[in-house]
Amino acid sequence: MFAARAIEAADKPGLYAEAASQLAALLAGERDAIANAANTSALIAALLPDLNWAGFYFLQAGELVLGPFQGQPACVRIPLGRGVCGTAAASRQTQLVADVHAFPGHIACDAASRSELVVPLLDGERLIGVLDLDSPTPARFDDDDRAGVERLAAIYLAASFGTDAAVQA
């Protein structure tokens, strides 16, 4: 059911439409946020090319704490406002970073990561956490990736937190 395929840059919207369909089917009927995060990160890692990390950080006691992911071991705690993940969480805005080494306050959990896309996860006004994707390729992510990953995050939120959940772009 979940087959990866090579894509051309022009086919990204098609890839994300396929990923969204597969994710919706995978999460259908399941409300557990951790189980859904595990399956979401696994599906993203299987379907999206050129990633070295895909996963979640959840807000706990005022900081981001590592959740389910696919990739190398990662930083466990990230302060709000620090690094790409902390900035996305604090600003509630998606962060698309072409060169993480040029990002002020970047936290190098994996030295191989060169670019990053982080989507904040909101349930109404409540910040749940972030969905984080890293790539070893500079400028790996573009606006098609932003829109596609925001859609995947919205599917995760709707399945895990109900229909009021949304992504802040």
PyMOL commands that set and color helices and strands:
alter all, ss='L'
color gray80, all
select helices_A, chain A and resi 9-27+33-47+83-91+100-102+143-161
alter helices_A, ss='H'
color red, helices_A
select strands_A, chain A and resi 53-60+63-71+77-79+95-97+115-123+126-135+165-167
alter strands_A, ss='S'
color yellow, strands_A
deselect
rebuild
show_as cartoon
